[in-house]
């Protein structure tokens, strides 16, 4: 088997870092939520998983102030999320949910494929490398399923978007449904040398004259791509001078006006730029298009639904929390939890 750590593969990583500590290990309990506990090891796994995503911490020592600061930053939201997860898992159990054998087998196959594990022996070796058993994995997967399915049934399925809400969103966010006009150009650029003393007038005149001569050859019918490859000082010469598509709104206003008056295939005059002289050819243009409400209806419903779901999910968690008995065994984490909870409640109030 390849010696790489399979934990680096994202689909498996998400499961392995969520796997709780072995039941037989006796250790410190941080919080009790309706009889379910969060242990010190479980919470440290969550902290490690988040800190791994911050490359600036890759080489810090356990005693470094930078690491301690990072832990302090992530801990409030992490402990709030951990309690939320226990509440959701408990709600899933109340709904009679469970991870069936067929569903578990199907998930295992997807994990193996995502991590390029071709047989059971490789998969079991990967689990062992992480100090996990198949039972640990199943328990972790079931916890994730319970939390997700509880939210789907209690929140997602109850969200609806009215016609008035959809119309209001469309009117306020029409730019999100607008495809801007784009242009594709070809360019020939003749650079004017610049020294510490500025631009030499004779060299500037020579560059302009060269650009004017090239434009005459283009008007006479010589191929733009060939002349760009031969004479242009721009990197686009490797592409026959081709640049774009470019959002029309990103161009200078004067150039927008000039291009708007041109037909496909037309050339600009010789344009003075900050660094030299340029000739442009309008290769193609698309017009600004605004999707109608009916064309965008599905996307609008999704966006409004997602926005409503965020608020409804927070309200839902507050309802579950209000019915829960939460007993803290760690005062520092309790303070961190209350800090994150206060932020959330301000969000709901606002």
Secondary structure, DSSP 8 states (H G I E B T S, - for coil): ---S-GGGSHHHHHHHTT----TT----EEEEETTEEEEHHHHHHHHHHHHTT-GGGTT--TT-HHHHHHHHHHHHHHHHHHHHHHHHHHHHHHTT----HHHHHHHHHHHHHHTT--SHHHHHHHHHHTT--HHHHHHHHHHHHHHHHHHHHHTGGG----HHHHHHHHHHTGGGGEE--EEEEEEEEEE--EETTEE-HHHHHHHHHHHHHHHHHHHTT--HHHHHHHH--SGGGGGTTEEEEEEGGGS-HHHHHHHHT--TT-B---EE-SSEEEEEEEEEEE--EE--HHHHHHHHHHHHHHHHHHHHHHHHHHHHHHT--EEES-HHHHHHHHHHHHHHHHHHH-
